[in-house]
């Protein structure tokens, strides 16, 4: 989800994975970006999505009504291309800083895009393992105030019968690996 320039997708593509990426329309630059990505990664399927509000890569407003729907605006095309074994989402959740928003997005992705019990969702985003780590962070104030906190999300995911593993990758970035039980 959120193909961007295709940097992360290229790693999966090089390993021989069948890759479908969602390229969100932004400021009229989507056609040129799509051409660059398709030239760089021949064989990668690209679905065009719309940004109808909700979180944006690199920032944006969180908690907007319908943000899950906006992020998955292209789910019809996604469903016809899928379901998928793995869904990878990188930094698109920066603005979703409460557990309810995060869990709602995860549940919707599992419901609409991921096949069976073996499917997995991998989310890389601005995140801290504990609230005290977030409060001590001395980097960009925007990252600090808009970050997810694993301790706040873990219980909500477990209640919904999802297993979650978390790895802190950088001082303000973490990786969530989420599966069904």
N, C-alpha and C positions, 0 to 999 in steps of 0.2 A: 504494500500500500504506500503510495507516494513514491513513484519511480525517480523523480528528480532528474539528475544528470546520469543516473544509471550506475554510479560507482559501486554501490552494494550489490545491485543486480548482476553486475559483471562478474563478481566473485562466484555467484551461483552458476552463471552461464558458463564460465570457464571450467567448472567442475562437472559440466554435462547435464545440469538440471534443466528441465523445461520451465521457462520463466515467463510469467505474465505480470506486467507492471502497470500500475495505474498512474497516469500522468494527469495531474490536476491543471485545469486552465487557470492561468494567472496573467492578468495584465496584457493579454494578446501575444505573449511570448511563446505560447504553447506549440505553435506550428514549427517554429525554428528549433525549439528544444526537442520536439518529437523527431524531427529529421536527423538531428545530431545523435540522439540516442539510438535510433534505428540503424544509422550508418555504423555506429560504433559496436552495436550488439545485434548483428543480423540473426534472425530466427527468434528474437524475443518478441512476444506478443505485447502490444501496447493498447491499453484501454484508456480512452479520454474520459476524465471525470470533471465535474463542475465544483467550483468553490462557492457554495451558496450559504456562506456564513460558517461559523464553527471555527475550531482551531486551524491554524495555518502552520506550515513548516517554518520554523524559526520564530514563532511568536503568534500573536493573534489573541482574540478574546476567548475566554473559556466560559463554560457554563451557559452558553446561549441556547435558547430553546431550539431543539431540533439539530443540535450539533452532531449527534450520531448519524442522523439521516444525511446531513451535509457531507460528512466524511465518507459515507458509503453511498453517495448519490449515484454511483455507477454500479451498484450491486447487481442490477439485472444483467448487465454484460458480464460482470464478475461471475455470477451464478452460472451463466451459460458457458463460460470458459472453465469453470471449476466443477465440482468442489476441489479444493486444494488439500494437499497433505500438510503443507507448511505455509503460514502467512507471516511475513516479516514486515514490521512496521518500525520505521526509524525516525525519531524526533518529531513526529506529527502530533504527539500528545503533550507537547510542552505546555500548552495552555490549560490542559485538564488537570487541575490540581486538587480535586477532591475524589475520594474513593468511589462515590456513586457514579460520577461521570466516567471514570476509568473502567469500572466494572460493567457499566452499561455498554460501553464500546466493545469491550472484550466479549461479552455475551452475544452481542449482535454479530460480531465477526464469526464467532463459533457457529451460531445459528445459520448464517447465510453463506459462509464461504469455506468452512473447514469440514472435511469428510471424516465421519466416524470417530471412534474413540482414540485412534492413533494420531489424529491430527494435532498439530502443535502451533501455537502462536508465539512468535518471538518479538518482543518490543524493546527497542533501545531508545531511551529518552532521558531528558534531564530529570534526575532522580537521586534520592539519598536513601540509605538503608534505614536510618533512624531520624526522628525529628531533631535530636540534639546535633546530628551531623549537618542538617540543613541550617540550623541556627548559627553554627560555628563557621560555616563556609564564608570565605573572604573574597570570593570572586565576584562576578557580575551580580548586582543586586536583583536584576530581572530574573536571572536563573534561580536565585535563592528563593524569591517570593513565589514563583510560578511552578516550582518543582513538585514532583510526586514524592511521596514518602512511603517506602515499602511497608513499614510497620502499620501504616494506616490502611493499606490496600489488602494485605495478606489475608486477614480474617474474612473480609467480604468475599474474596475469591473462593476461599475454602468453604464458606457457607453455601456457595453456589456449585459445589461439587467440582471445583477446579483445583488442580495441583499447580503450585507455583514455586519456581526457584528464582532466586535473585542473586545477581553478581554485580558488585560495584566495580565499574570499569575505570572510571576516572573520578576525580574529586566531586564532580557534580553530574555524572552520567552513570546509569546502570542499565542492566539487561535483565528483562523478565522473560522467563521461559514458562509458558502456561499450557497445560494439557487438561483434558477431561479425566475424571477418575473412572 
